[in-house]
Amino acid sequence: MAENQSLHDATVDPKNGYCSRTKIYHSLRPAVPLPPLSRPLSIVSYTLSLLQSPTTTTSGSLSSTDFLIDAATGRRLTYSTFLQQVSSLSSSLKSLHPSLSKNDVAFVLSPSSFQIPVLYFSLLSLGITVSPSNPLSSVTELTHQVQLSKPFIAFTTSAMAPKLPPYLPVILLDSPQFLSMLESRVSSSTEDNGVNQWDSAAILYSSGTTGKVKGVVITHRNLIAVIAGMYKNKLLNDEKAKEEENGVYAHPVSLLTLPLFHVFGFLMLIRTASMGETAVLMEKFDFVKMLEVVEKYKVAYIPVAPPLVVAMAKSDFVAKYDLSSMQKVESGGAPLGREVSERFSSKFPNADIFQGYGLTESTGAAARMRAPEEAKIYGSAGRLVQNIEAKIVDPETGESLPPGQRGELWLRGPIIMKGYAGDDAATAATLDSEGWLKTGDLCYIDSDGFLFIVDRLKELIKYKGYQVPPAELEHLLQSMPQIADAAVIPYPDEEVGQIPMAYVVRKPGSVISATEVKDFIAKQVAPYKKIRRVAFVNSIPKSPAGKILRRELINHALPSPSSKL
């Protein structure tokens, strides 16, 4: 694990953290102490210890402080009610399902709602591994995820239950039974369940280089390490804010537009609770509704995907609302260019826009901006977060590279995943024997320690922050009788980041149309994976080994207006 004192080594450049002897980059952020690994501790117990700490401003008023606000209904859930419901649900689960034990997996399939945070905290406190999935996933996708995670039980809604395998025991979140489990007055401690920090906390779904969905196993230690860093940053920011506001503390409200099954949304939920803040929860995202919510609840902080920053920078609707409460917008998933960042800043002069970088495999963290002056380093994802090390590795030679040179980013530290559920081969290919995570992203770190993401070696398409694996779509296309061959590439789109574009080779005599191709795929995948552009070609360029030369197709697509259908 990276230690801050390594910066005092004479071979480490204090400007960028690069050690010329080991060729490892060290974080420039002050190290954050973590609980001893030998100490039994769940992420819930750790989060509640921070919530109830004297350094948390709202710790003395949990009965009157709102934890969650439903954007659609205005319903509120205070911290004291939330904690009571978590305790009641934990007690009910132990009573009704005595065979449910530590390290069992619970599959969760549901839109964002008040029940989901209660469910997450309850399961995590019991040592149950939470495995949430996108409610838009198809039956085929869900079946594969269930095969990976091997859940003991599932929590879903009556509308979504038919999508799950019939053999899987189910508890319906919208049933009278579940609601009664929340209202049980029998308390259950979160301290006595024997959860170790190295125990699995969550299995979150992500795609790899092969396009096959993988279950990323995140431990309690991983989450503790990320939250510890966020909390430390929060304390520093609070002190600065108090100085600027003459000692007056304004209770912050954040807006969670991110789905709670996604690593970023999952993390932001825990972050909110650890800091005693209030989060407004949107079950279904709507741009205009979001603007209304920011105005109504005086939202100060919004973690977002890059397309939302673009929309806010370009939309004329924003002028109709009072958004002066916005202080900070954090964007991750894809770099923002100078033009978009400056346009956003001119429209929202009171709000700082910070970019960051992280993977599901690194618990959503790796690099981020922390100060307004860092936000001016356009195109950067910020500097390495605390307690993390990095290497930039030449993909061809395996040599570790100095600042300014491009290579694959490798990461090491307490935020790195345990591995992939049910896929030892993929784990071995991604994590080496020394604990380095091979991200598959082509990057460089500049002379001041700022990380820049150049390209994606993994070839994933990023649509609104979602990962779309080209190989998965290619397999589906190639299953069509009328198609001889196919390849899928990312096509740049200012609104959503990238869209899936298909190059299709028709079989002799086939007259299949672009619309038929799109419709065929749309019926089998989640909406964000739909193919949105199609071009017909005579052949797909491939290497002698049969690998698709995707870069050739990308270069062909961009200057060719005739490919737009």
Secondary structure by P-SEA (a helix, b strand, c coil): cccccccccccccccccccccccbbbbcccbbbbccccccccaaaaaaaaaaccccccccccccccccccccccccccaaaaaaaaaaaaaaaaaacccccccbbbbbbccccaaaaaaaaaaaaacbbbbbccccccaaaaaaaaaaacccbbbbcccccccccccbbbbbcccaaaaaaaaccccccccccccccccccbbbbbccccccbbbbbbcaaaaaaaaaaaaaaaaaaaaaaaaaacccccbbbbbcccccccaaaaaaaaaaaaacbbbbbbccccaaaaaaaaaacccccccccaaaaaaaaccccccccccccccbbbbccccccaaaaaaaaaacccbbbbbbccccccccccbbbccccccccccccccccccbbbbbcccccccccccccccbbbbbcccccccccccaaaaaacccccccccccccccccccbbbbbccccccccccccbbbbaaaaaaaaaaccccccbbbbbbbbccccbbbbbbccccccccccaaaaaaaaaacccccccccbbbbccbbbbccccccaaaaaaaaaaccccccc
